[in-house]
């Protein structure tokens, strides 16, 4: 078997395909070698996936539906809010928002969200929701509990929905979690959601909170905003689409 040693193999023209191997052949990348490319296509020229060159998939073939695709990242640094005003459309039936190190500037503040229906800008959609929590103090004193929490729930309310209440603002205090928003572009049904947060309560305890409900509109939802109930925040929030 002959070997050819070279650093680069290219086609004669930039727009011309380069064929390695013939019909029935196997093209082998040996163990320990690395194949680098931003776009993978099948033999028919259909894109299977495309990377932005930094490890983020910017497009994935529909045949791979169900995989999470990172669509956008918001990094709030002492910011009043973090808004996702593009990328929420009919491409995906499920949008997942993941929160990392949510830290309020003001102690005891609540981490919240609201939505906009198409062509709206006021973040005041009607929400019906329910919340329950599990809590335990850092010192072990007091009563650990699992209970329904009437404070954050809404009955056809238009306020920002609380996902985590009374978050501590200490240097080592923060929260993390996620929010699932289902089929926001549907124009027949209401928009269901559920979220969960684990965070450092302002009174030195662990709080695990579960929130669920629906945005009571049949108009498509295309904007989501996250903010604290008072003051600014630090946070990293990522939006994913799931086929």
Secondary structure, DSSP 8 states (H G I E B T S, - for coil): ------S----SSTTS----S-TT------TT-----SEEE-TTS-EEEEE-SSS-EEEE-GGGTTSEEEEEEEEEEEES-EEE-SS-STT-SEEEEEEEEEEESSTTEEEEEEEEETT--S----EEEEEEEEEEESSS-S--EEEE-SSS--SSB-S-EEEEEEE--STT--EEEEEEEE-TT-SSS-EEEEEEEEEEETTTEEEEEEEEEEE--SS-EEEEEEEESSS-EEEEEEEEEE-
